[in-house]
């Protein structure tokens, strides 16, 4: 058991606008609180190294391990190290599953590969707990709490009662998943709602017991509440209001957590903004976000680039894209319009990255090692602008940036691959639009309406 202060979220530092550039004549934007760490710490993938139960049943041990190793290598090839482990897939850490060997091997494999897992833990399996029970709160909460403490102790990496080969251990936990959706959805295979199932009071009670049980084993653990499916949704906003209106819940949890699968890409921040209003001065996490590629891979790539740039500009702790490459298990689901279909970063056999995957890889290669304290949101007119280290990135419009450089031309490049055909990209690699940007009267005019633009070689950071 680790000894030390309770740390639920990373410390935050204040950043401002560097003097090397400004945008137009607008006033400086409000100061954004940036987390500690590097830009790479923003990037995560949900269901990255996962095997759904329907597929796992058909695999022997050799095939299962080979699949896990393949997924690990695909994650690392993108430059990502943060992965979210869902209770609906391996290792299925919930109080109804006594199996430990599978979880031991799975988590040891992730950790030994240098990946940092966010592991979901809770009383019931998967996304349909009402199919398993008609009462969300376990009958014996004390026994449940003991199971949580024992489980966290097994995987905390402190050398006491650890699973074999667990190494540095699991440091980040999330308590269950989407309780606001469970509250409005009947059990799988039924059209009848379970009355008052998983109310905000029910979830709060379980979450607080789980939080205490986790911290009893690892006082330094980072603990998140469940990601809310739609905190601003017409059926679910009242759930978010009620949950964060519970004093004990609001006082104990120092982070908000939301999911977003917007049909309208502009609505991606609606739920997160609502949670910020309900629970200000918290660290902000998004543990599931994506759109599908129904409108084309290029649009999906632009959404991904904009999502992570907006998250940097807002000071979000981490965003987990959903997901790596697992296709829908039902063939009939593949062509559907739901945004979670076709939202993967890889496709094909052998697997190759889609445009969104190439864009994530590109962003991490450029800025992964830049400290979050070296990220400044800049005032913008029409578009949005951000300094990341010595670069300036503009997206979402047209901006005039005043520069301090004396050069008459600057290098610039589109951040999103300039192609609409994923197969062509897989064959020849990403094609980047690169060209000089003229400097006029110490300004550069940047058009980022068709995707983010990176401007380089003119913005030495003022220390």
N, C-alpha and C positions, 0 to 999 in steps of 0.2 A: 504494500500500500504506500503510495507516494505521500510525503508530508510537504506541506507548503500552503501558500495562500490560495483561496478559491479564485480561479481565473475562468470566467465564462466566455469572455471575448477578448480579442487582442486590443492593446492600448491604441489610442488614436492620437494623431498629431495634426497640427494646423498647418495648412499651406496657403500661400497667396499667389499673386500673379508676379512673375519675374519681370524685371524692367527691360528685358531685351526686345520685347515686342508688345504691341497692343492691337486691338481690333477697332478700326474706325475711331470715333471720338466718344464712345460710350463709356459710362462709368464702370468701374471694376465690378465684377460679379461678387456675390456673397462668398465668404470664405467657405471652402468645402473641407470637411474633416476626412482625411485619408487614413486608412488603417496602416499599421506597420507592415513590414515585409516588402515583397517585390511585386511587380505587375503580374508575374507568373502565378502568384497566390490568388489572383482573381479568378483564374481559369480552372473550371472543373468539368467533369463529364458524369452525368447520371447514367446508371445502368451500363457502365463502361466495361467492366469485367464481370459479366453476369451470365447465368445460365437459367432461363425460365424452367420451371418444374416440368412443363410439357416436353421440353427437349432433353432435360437432364435424365429423364427416365429411360431414354433410348441410348445413353452413352455408357460404355464401360469406363473403368478408372483411367485407362490409358488415353482414350479419346477425350474424356473430360479434362484431364490435365493438359492435353495438347491444345484444346480449345481455350482454356484459361491462359496458357502461355501466349497463344496467338493474340488474344485480346490485350494482354499486358503490353506486348510489343507494339501493337497498333496505337495504344494510348501514348506510349513513350515516343513513338515516331512523330507525333504531333507536338511534342514538347510539354505535355500535360503531366502533372503528378498528383492532382487531387481527383479522387473518384468517389462517387456515392454508391453505397451498397444498400440495396433496397430489400426489405423483408420479404418481398414477393419472389425473390430469387436467392441464389446462394449468397451467404450461408444460412439465410432464414432464421435470424436471431429473434425469436419470440418465445414467450413463456410456455407455449404449448408444444414446443419442439425440444425434446430432451437430448437430441443428437449433438454431440460436441466434436467428434472426430472430423466431420466434414467442415465445420466452421474453423477448427484449428488449422487444418491444411489450407483452406482457402485464404484466411487472413495472413498466415505465415507466408504464403506465396506472394500476396500483394506487397507486404511489408519488405520482404527480402528483395523485391524488385525495385524498391525505392519509391513506391507509390504511397500516398497518404490517404487512407480511407476515412470517409464520413460514414459511420455505420448506423443504420436505423435499428432501434430496439423498442420493444413494446410488448403488451400482453397477448396480442392476437396476430395471426399470420396474414400477410398479403393486403390487398386493397378492398376486401369484402368481409370485414369482421362480422357483420350481421349474418353472414352465412354460417358462422361458427358458433355464435352465441346470441341470445336475445338480450343480454345485459353487458354493456361494455366494461363496467368496473368489475374487476375480478372479485369473486366471492371472498377470497382470502388475500387481502392486500399485503399482509405481512409476509406471507409465503412468496408472493410476487416480488416484493422488495428484496427479499433474500436472494431470489434467483437473479435479479438485476445486479446486485452487488457482487455476487459470486462470478457472474459472467464478465463484468467489467474488470474485476480483479484478474481474471484469467487472461485478459487481452490487453492489460495496461502496460506491459513491458517493464515492470519495476523489479523483476527477478523474484517476486514472491508469488507462489502458486500460479505461475504463468503457463500457458500452453506451450508445447514444444516448438522451438524455432520462432517464437513470436517477435523476437528482436526488440525494437524500440517501442512497439505497441501501438494501440489505437488511442488517439488523443481526442477525437471529435465524435460526438454522438448526437443523434436526432431521435426524438421521442415520437414514434409512430408517423403516420402519413395522412394528410388531407382529411382531418376530422369533419370539416365543413361539408365535404362531399359525402362522407359516410352518413351524415345526418339527413341527407336529402335523397338517398338512393336506396331502393329496397335490396334485400339480400340477392346475391347472384342466383338466377334461376327462378326468381319469384317476382310478382308484381305487387306484393303487399308490403307496405312499409312496416318496420318494427317501430312501434310508437315511442317517440322521444329517445330513440337510440343515439348514444354518444352525444348527448347534449353538451353545451359549453361547460356546464358544471361537472359533468362526467369526465370530459377530457382533462379539465383543469385538475381534478382530483388525482387522476392517474399520472398526469405529467409531473405534478409536484412530488408525488411519492417516488416516481422514477428519477427525477432530478436529485433528490436526497440520496437515493440508493446509489446512483452513479458516483456522486461526490464522496460518499462514504468509502468507496474503493479508490478513487482517484480525485483528490481535491483540486487538482490542476486541470481537469478535463474541460474541454469546451462543449457545452451542452445547448442544443437548439430545441425549441418547440417544433412541433410538426409543421411542415410547409402547408399553408392553407391554399386550397385549390383555386379559389376565386374570391379574395377578400372584398372585391368591389362588384361581384356578380349580383344579378337581381335576386337570386334565391339564397345567396350565401353571405352577403354583406352583413346581415344582422347577426350571423354567427361570429364573425370577426369582432363586431362591436361588443357582443356579450362576453366573449372570451377575454378580450383585453380590458373589459370593464370589471373583471374579477380582481379585487385588490391584491390578493396573495399571488395570483398568476402574474399580474403586471409588475409587482415588486420584485419577484424572484427571477424572471427571465429578462436577461439583458440583451437579447437579440430578437429581431423579428424575422420571419421566414415565410416566403410566398412562392407560389408557382404561377406560371403564365404560359398559356398556349393560345395566343390571340389570333383570331381570324383576321382582325385588323391589326397590322403590325404596330400602328401608332398607339394602340391600347396596351402595349406590353407593360407599361409602368403604372397602370391604373390601380392595381391591387397593392403594389409596393407603396405607392403614394398614400393610399388609404391607411395602411398599417403605420406609416411614418406619422400620420396625423393622430392615430389612436395611441401610439407608443413612441413618442419622440425621444431623441437622445439615446437610441439603441443602435447597436451594430445591425447592419441590414444584410440578410442572406437571401439568395434565390436558388433553391435547390432543384428546381425543374423549370426549364425555359426552352422553347423552340417554336419554330413554325415548320410546316412541311414544304416540299419543293413543288407543289402543284402548279405554282406560277413560274416555275423554272429554277434551276439551281443557282443562277446568278442572283435572283431576288433573295433566295435563302441565304446566300453568302453575304449580300449587302445587309440583310437583317442581322446576321451574326456579328458582323463588324460593327454595325451601329449599336447593337445591344451591349457589347463589351466596352466600346468607347463611352457610351452613355453611363455605364456602370462605373467606369473610372472617373468620369466627370462628377458623378454623384457620391463617390466615396463608398460604394457598396463593397462589402467584405469579400464575397465570393458568389459566382454564378455558375451553376452546373447545367451545361447543355444536355438536352435529352435527344438522342443518346448516341452510342458509338456505331453500332451496325446491325443490331438484332432486327431481322425483318418481322412483320406481323406473322403470327403463327397460323392465321386463317387466310387462305389465298383470297377469299372474297373481300377481305379488309384492305388489300393492297391498293386498289385504285380509288378508294374513297376520299372524300374531301376533308376528313378530319385532320387538323394540323399536326397531330402526332404521328401520322402515317407518312413515311418518306422523309422523316426529319433527321436521318442518321448522317454521321460524318463520313462514313465509308460505304462503299457499295461494291458489288461484283465478287467474282471468284477467279483469281485471287483478289483479295480486297484491295481497293485503291481509294484514295480520298476523293470525295466530291468537292465541289468548289467551296462549300462551307468549311470542310476539313482543311483544304489548302489555305483558306483565309485565316483560320485559327492558327495553323502552323506558322504562317507568315507573321502574324502579330506577335506570337511568342518568340520567334527567332529575332525579330527586331527589338522587342522591348521587355522580354521576359525577365531579364536581370536588372532592369531599372527599378530603383526603389520607389515605393509609393509616395515618399516624401518629395520625389522629383517629378511628380505629376501635378500640373496646375490647370484648372479649368479657366478658360479665357472668355471674356465678353465677346459676343458675336452678334452680327446683324444679319438676320436671315438664316444663316447656317450656325453650326456649332464648332468651336475650336478648342483644342487641348494641347498643352505642351507635355510631351512624354520624354524626359531626359533632354536631349539636345534637338529633338524633332518637334515640328508642329503638325498636327493632324486636323483637317477640316472635314466636316461631313454634314449632310443634310441641307445644303444650300450654297450660296455664293457669299464670299467674305473678302473684304480688303484687309490685309494684314500689314501693319506698319513694321518695318524691320530696322535693325540697327546695323545690319551688314553693309559693307561697301560694294559687294559684288553686284554686277548688273544682271546676272542670271543666277537662278537657283535651280538645283536639281529637284524634281518632283516625280511622284509615281502614284498610280492608283493602288489602293490597298487591296481591292477586290480583283481577282483575276478577270481579265477582259475576254470573256468567252461565254457563250450560252450553251455549249454542248459539253456535258461532262465526259462523254467518251473521248472527245478530242483532247480534252485536258489530260485525261489519264494517259493518252498516247504520247503527247508531246511535252507535257508539263505546263505549269501556269504561264500565261502570257500577260505581262504587266505593261501597261501604257506608261512609258517613261519619256520625259521631255523637259526642256528648260522652261523656267517661268521667268518672264521679264520683270525687272525691278523698275518701277516708275516713281520718282519722287519719294524714295524710301518706302514704297508700298508694293505688295504683290497682290494681284487679283486672282483669287482661287475659286474655281467652279467645282463644287463637290456635289452637284445635284444627282450625278449618276453613280455615286459611290465615294467612300472616303478617299481623301488625297493626303499623302504624306509629303511634306516639304522639308528638305534637309539642306545642310551645309551653310546655313545663314543664321542659325540661332544658338550661338554659344550661351550656355546658361550663366546668368549672373549670380555669383555665389555671395 
